[in-house]
Amino acid sequence: MDKFLKIHMGSAKCAVDLGDGSERGEYVSQDYILSRLGRPHRSISLMYCYYPFDKHWPARISEAMKDANVSFQWDYPYDDYFPYLGGLGGSRDGQPFEQMRDVRRHGQDVTLTITMDPRVTDEQLAAIGDDLRSFGRLFLRINHEATGSWFSFNKRATYQEVADFYCRACRVIKEHAPNVQTVLCIGGIEDLSSEEIVMEKEFAQAVRETDIWSVDKYMALHWGWPFDVAETGGNSHGRSAVRDIYALTKASYERYKYICGGAEKPMVMSEFNADGDVTGAYEQAEMVRLFCDILDEDKADWFSGFTFYQFRDRGRLGLEIEDPNNSEVGIEQPVLKTYRELINRERFLPSMTEKGEAKLPVRLRWGSSEDADGIAVPLHFDGDPHFCELVFDDDSNLMIELNGRWFYKSPKARTIDLMPAFYENRLGGSADMTLKIFAPPASGENDLSAEDGLLNYFYTLEKLPKIRILTAPVEPSKD
């Protein structure tokens, strides 16, 4: 381990992001998710709302009105997401900031969805921007599914007012947080016979001003959950053909581009899944796989990424279902295994580029999950390892990859067992491979006093860890 290379981690052909917590499920720690999926995501999507003028604010509305006679998920006075507790007069000690720090220290970016009252003032928007400055590149999705009718902001304003608010919020927040990239999520093309996106007149300027274009597309969805059960012939659920969903998304991208005079912007699907309430568990997994197959077949370079909604769900929209006996326990669904296989396809893996030899001490840079400088240490294995572990004596915060499997080392951790990298991918003989190391921010936040600290975090690695590799048991079998 005397010689090693500096490497650059860049973007994948198609990014994979993951929803973690919403009105349908609680937040799950990134340590657990990494252990189940074996690799980090580009970004983790968090769902929040901000209705500071309302009577019950800042309580979560379903808890504040738990005895209310509600027959639809969005019939409360404001949206039943976790309350955004920052902003003007708020605090960054609670949520979503603890979750955002957890996401970033694990080498991922944050996608923050906030549904907002369109009456929110510029002063309040500026305070949100100030909240977000230290979190590096951050995707901000304001008032998503804005051409729908279910969220509270659409019940308080016209579609034109919602569109105008989006543009105003983007401008004010980005003045205070230039690290933020805004994501416009609207209906797009919802009928292949239509040339225009839904509400095109109202939202054309928002399409031009946003940084990223988006649609939410569920190949199957039970929107009546949890107030009824999806049954054959019912009217609270629907299912589409996978190829139709792909075609509608591509048509939306082409129309967005037309509205912008041919200019291209990243196109993502900010919520994507098939609801097991409608399809059952097996066909849910098959539909997710087919969509990814179509991306490969079509060589879909126009499509920048999707967010799987979500990791753990109280219904059947999760890789896990929340155990009804214990909300901290998840029950794996067939789609989890499928998803784990899919996100390790070449299309969805971040790029790695060698940048020449390096020596200690080495300065590592973390810009984002798509722009980071780390190191690659060559390792030789005489055979299939029985023991493989790293031993540290420092407080570094690292993301480590070996044999396709990623590991997290927190500042307090001293020994990282790398053997899970081989349990399902055994060597079968001698092999040479590289140990990759990156250093995202230990606190989850950038140091804004540092040079270029708004967009970059720097860490100097003084020495490499000790590595222990044994290709046989400590004591041989006596049988």
Order of alpha helices (4+ residues) and beta strands (2+ residues): beta-beta-alpha-beta-alpha-beta-alpha-beta-alpha-beta-alpha-alpha-beta-alpha-beta-beta-alpha-beta-alpha-beta-beta-beta-beta-alpha-beta-beta-beta-beta-beta-beta-beta-alpha-beta-beta-beta
